[in-house]
Amino acid sequence: MLLSSGARQVVSQWLRCNDFLDEQHHPRMLPSTPHDPDSFADLVEVTNPDLVPGVVLGELLRKGIVESLDSGHVLLKRSAYAPRGDKGCNDYGSYDDFSDVDTLRRRHNDT
């Protein structure tokens, strides 16, 4: 599965930037509406102001990297960034290293 450079940058930023991580340093669910604080649009703006949040979100949804929730949030699916590995391994690496979602581990609540 190939993602545009901009979409890869956004996912990598989501995995690294403390503003978009929860207390366990996992990617937070982000509001999908641009006027909410720490929204997906804010993530895109921080990553690269030349990117259009709606275009990036559309690509990530089509590729199954994120899920749009009924609550109005966007969830980065763990299957999109957590490689198979030893139990207890929390090293997610860089999203640029991953090219095939089928080889990645899934959370029980990923659809």
FENJO-V342293 format. One record per residue. SS is DSSP state (H for helix, E for strand, - for the rest). OMEGA is omega in whole degrees, 0 to 359 (NA if undefined). D_LAST is the distance of its C-alpha to the last C-alpha in Angstrom with 1 decimal. Layout:
SS/OMEGA/D_LAST
SS/OMEGA/D_LAST
This chain:
-/180/17.6
-/175/20.1
-/175/19.9
-/179/23.0
H/180/25.0
H/179/24.4
H/177/20.6
H/179/21.1
H/181/23.6
H/180/21.4
H/178/18.6
H/178/21.4
H/179/23.1
H/181/20.0
H/186/20.0
H/190/23.8
-/182/25.1
H/180/25.7
H/184/25.6
H/178/21.8
E/177/21.1
-/183/21.0
-/179/23.5
-/180/21.8
-/173/21.7
-/179/18.0
E/179/16.9
-/167/17.1
-/183/15.2
E/174/17.7
E/181/19.2
-/179/18.8
-/188/22.3
-/184/24.9
-/177/27.5
-/177/25.6
-/180/26.6
-/180/24.4
-/175/22.2
H/179/20.3
H/177/23.6
H/178/25.5
H/180/23.3
H/180/24.1
H/179/27.7
H/182/28.2
H/183/26.8
-/183/28.8
-/179/30.7
-/180/31.1
-/178/27.4
-/184/26.2
H/181/23.2
H/179/22.0
H/180/22.3
H/180/20.4
H/178/17.5
H/179/17.5
H/181/17.4
H/176/14.6
H/180/12.5
H/182/13.7
-/178/13.0
-/181/9.4
-/177/10.8
E/177/10.3
E/176/8.5
E/183/11.2
-/179/11.3
-/181/13.9
-/182/16.0
-/179/16.9
E/175/15.3
E/181/13.4
E/172/11.2
E/182/11.6
-/180/8.6
H/180/10.4
H/181/9.6
H/184/11.8
-/183/14.6
-/180/15.0
E/172/17.0
-/180/17.6
-/179/20.8
-/177/23.0
-/177/21.9
-/181/22.4
-/180/22.4
-/180/21.3
-/183/22.6
-/180/19.9
-/180/22.5
-/179/22.5
H/180/19.7
H/181/22.5
H/188/22.5
-/179/19.1
-/184/19.0
-/183/16.4
H/182/12.7
H/181/12.9
H/184/15.4
E/181/13.5
-/181/12.3
-/169/8.8
-/180/8.7
-/182/8.2
-/173/6.3
-/179/3.8
-/NA/0.0
